[in-house]
Amino acid sequence: MEIKIIDISKKLFLSYGLKSISMDDICKKMGISKKTLYQYIPTKAKLVEKVVLNRIQEEQAEVNEIISQEYDAVEEYINIGRHIVKTLREMKPTVIYDLQKYYPNEWKKLESLQVEFMGEVISNNITRGKKEDLYRDNVDAGIISKLYISKSLAIVDEQTFPLQKYSKDELFKEFVRYHIYGIASKQGLKRLEQLIDQL
């Protein structure tokens, strides 16, 4: 029951924002009483915490699944990048605003996912790409991974790149080119050109 509550709440929060969805709304959607809901999750703050933790775990599992496919570094980066942009684009600005204003601790957890987990993923990808001769030897994995995170957050900022003006696919292609062209060896650029048309 708790898993079902978290799943339905997550869908409602992502669609309408955190502030506008009440515990009553969740009860109505599930067809359960508030008493039943509170048996599993006592407060809305606790529910938001559980939803955020669930989303973090899902995100890490999804990225680890991509890594387990044994792509070369360039193809792995493209697949991870596509996944990240899609995931961040699904999170409406109202959700981000509500998290920052009303649930700052949960927002910090999400930021931590981006900064720590994805930073490590991209840093590992760069280290691998250098071993595969796809990335330049003089690339600093720590610096580039931090640049990647800040750029991935910028690309999904709808004030900077409104969806009605910028195609998601075109934004993603430019994001990939921007990143890979900056770190790739000649061999890596050839690999990018082989893959870019598949995007």
Buried (B, 14 or more C-beta within 10 A) or exposed (E): EEEEBBEBBBEBBBEBBBBEBEBEBBBEBBEBEEEEBEEBBEEBEEBBBBBBEBBBEEBBEBBEEBBEEEBBBBBBBBBBBBBBBEBBBEBBEBBBBBBBEBBEEBBBBBBEBBBEBBBEBBBBBBBBBBEBEBBBEEBEBEEBBBBBBEEBBEBBEBEEBEEEEBEBEEBBBEBBEEBBEEBBBEBBBEBBEEBBEEE
